[in-house]
Amino acid sequence: MGQTLETERTAVAMVFLPQMAAAAAIARECFTTAAAAAGLTVLGWRPVPVKPDVLGPQALKNQPLIEQFLVQSPQLKGDELERLLYQVRRQAHRQVMGWQGDAAIMAVLQDTYVCSFSSRTLVYKGMVQSEVLRQFYLDLQDNDYVSPFAVYHRRFSTNTMPKWPLAHPMRLIGHNGEINTLVGNLNWMRAREADLAIPVGDRLQELMPIVNPDNSDSANLDGVMELLVRSGRSPLEALMILVPEAYKDQPDLEDHPEITDFYEYYSGLQEPWDGPALVVFSDGKQVGATLDRNGLRPARYAITRDGLIIVSSEAGVVDIPVADIVEKGRLGPGQMIAVDFGTQEILKNWTIKARVASQQPYGDWLETHRQVIPPQLFSEPLQVDAATLLQQQTAFGYTAEDVDLIIQDMAALAKEPTFCMGDDIPLAVLSTKAHLLYDYFKQRFAQVTNPAIDPLRERLVMSLTTQLGARATCSMWVPQMRGY
């Protein structure tokens, strides 16, 4: 280009464009206009060198036009620039998706996708087999292409037909597992969108929606994580809020009351995104990994003599001589490990959490703004005659099977009875019998087989504690703003 670029003020977007030339031109114009309106200097577009011959038939048929969009900021750098790039990316994407005109062009514009837009990180991904990624992207074969870290994940969304944009999000996270609380997470996030408070001035609506039911669980978690990080939180703090560990009845936390206070405080503001899940993350300043509180995904790490740290879902992913390893281990439920590039530190679980939890007086905030209602005693035992009992059971929908197989078993053994999977009861809406309202609703389960989980069998990771009162958003910072 004939000019020297200042690294900290220069950013690159990796963009999947439509193959149709007219649609690609419109998408480029939307990005160029949005960047210029935000005060960024547009440096140009770079076609990314690729080798389509290594793709499979379906991937080749649907291959997008892959280009990099380069910009430079006259004043901003660091986190301020990252926040602006986040806004520009969302605004440009809204313009592309909302373009009105020729129906054929509008249809293919929907395939426009921004893999990443950052001054620190660059995402290379595609609808390819793992060993083909480096062969496809020629940049990854260039010896001048150097990075202090890499986050690598090879998995497509398992509940959708594969597409190039549906390859793992990777803007901030890589995620192995599934989010089993996804429907509730999406509903609560959408409910909070009207009350979000992040430092973007009057352009907040350009960032909406934060979550999308049509996207994968990983993409939605990445989107909420990005919102918190662009609001000024570190990835470490954001994941402690979104994917907390089981902090009640944990002996290891007896010496860390500030960590318990942190989790207690945010339990009233943000419901957990529960797995099983291993989440690897990076914003370009830190890179790390965390397990959700159930700990049902493997996460093994190794540290070598020359300072290389490797975290993977399986041992032996990277071939390292045993003599070079100075430490190896695995993450337990809710644990985290990270590397800070600024301080050149390898951060372990309790160090990370103690630092994050000590940033604010969470214990004082809880004492001031939260009222704890102690458990109340049950009323005196109520005895009714057999006829009245039968009448009440009939009125509330109890069957003979409920009484014999569930109620009696619970009373005799003081625990919930265990049943095999499967339910052959006719749907209430199709039944000729009278049913109560709740019979018309069914609980939604994950689409994979996971072990049964409830507060009795899994009391170490589950709680029946209920939060009452107005719920604010964790994008805000102090309790006075939250009405907590």
Order of alpha helices (4+ residues) and beta strands (2+ residues): beta-alpha-beta-alpha-beta-alpha-alpha-beta-alpha-beta-alpha-alpha-alpha-alpha-beta-beta-beta-beta-beta-beta-beta-alpha-alpha-alpha-alpha-alpha
